[in-house]
Amino acid sequence: MTWTNRITIAATLIAGAIALVTYAQALSLPAHFA
């Protein structure tokens, strides 16, 4: 495995985690304001 592959995989995992957290927060916001 090259460093480029590791960096790409790490960046993808981080971006995916951020997207999931943002999506979860967006879903939970209406529940708090309701």
C-alpha positions as a Markdown table, in Angstrom:
| # | Residue | x | y | z |
|---|---|---|---|---|
| 1 | Met | 0.0 | 0.0 | 0.0 |
| 2 | Thr | 1.4 | 3.4 | -1.0 |
| 3 | Trp | 1.2 | 6.5 | 1.1 |
| 4 | Thr | -1.1 | 8.0 | -1.5 |
| 5 | Asn | -3.6 | 5.2 | -1.1 |
| 6 | Arg | -3.5 | 5.6 | 2.7 |
| 7 | Ile | -4.0 | 9.3 | 2.5 |
| 8 | Thr | -6.9 | 8.9 | 0.0 |
| 9 | Ile | -8.5 | 6.3 | 2.2 |
| 10 | Ala | -8.1 | 8.4 | 5.4 |
| 11 | Ala | -9.5 | 11.5 | 3.7 |
| 12 | Thr | -12.5 | 9.5 | 2.4 |
| 13 | Leu | -13.2 | 8.1 | 5.9 |
| 14 | Ile | -12.9 | 11.5 | 7.5 |
| 15 | Ala | -15.1 | 13.1 | 4.9 |
| 16 | Gly | -17.7 | 10.3 | 5.3 |
| 17 | Ala | -17.7 | 10.7 | 9.1 |
| 18 | Ile | -18.1 | 14.5 | 8.8 |
| 19 | Ala | -21.0 | 14.0 | 6.3 |
| 20 | Leu | -22.7 | 11.5 | 8.6 |
| 21 | Val | -22.4 | 13.7 | 11.7 |
| 22 | Thr | -23.7 | 16.7 | 9.7 |
| 23 | Tyr | -26.6 | 14.7 | 8.3 |
| 24 | Ala | -27.5 | 13.4 | 11.8 |
| 25 | Gln | -27.4 | 16.9 | 13.2 |
| 26 | Ala | -29.6 | 18.2 | 10.3 |
| 27 | Leu | -32.1 | 15.5 | 11.0 |
| 28 | Ser | -32.1 | 16.2 | 14.8 |
| 29 | Leu | -32.5 | 20.0 | 14.5 |
| 30 | Pro | -36.2 | 19.9 | 13.5 |
| 31 | Ala | -36.9 | 17.6 | 16.5 |
| 32 | His | -35.3 | 20.2 | 18.9 |
| 33 | Phe | -37.2 | 23.1 | 17.4 |
| 34 | Ala | -40.5 | 21.3 | 17.1 |
